[in-house]
């Protein structure tokens, strides 16, 4: 089984990078790839509830 780590360090509302990273993670999960997401700096806001 493959393991992919995705690092997100962009604000969720600044541009589409964070959203696209989450979409990629979802597709990888659909392909039975283990995904780890590391939130760094401004990317921490991606994991917060609104």
PyMOL commands that set and color helices and strands:
alter all, ss='L'
color gray80, all
select helices_A, chain A and resi 17-30+41-47
alter helices_A, ss='H'
color red, helices_A
select strands_A, chain A and resi 3-8+34-39
alter strands_A, ss='S'
color yellow, strands_A
deselect
rebuild
show_as cartoon
